[in-house]
Amino acid sequence: MSSNESEPKKKPPKRSDQNLMMAFLGVGLSISVEIAVSTTVGWWIGNWVDQKMGWAPYGMFCGVVLFLTVSIVHAIIVLNHLNKRMNGSE
């Protein structure tokens, strides 16, 4: 008898556990990409405003803060929706 036969075999994860894991992975990746992209876009638009209006560095700062705030609020909305879905209230 080999050592592999004496060990109990692990059960594969249930399908619902795999779906839950993939849902969390998808939400986490989409939120992180959204925050990175929105911050970059805010910086780019703010920098453009600074060059056109001569407001450096206030346009860039306001652009980054505005776009970052919007993306964080959206992330909170998505996480609240996922939480409601996981608790079965939707």
Beta strands, then each sheet from edge to edge (+ up, - down):
end
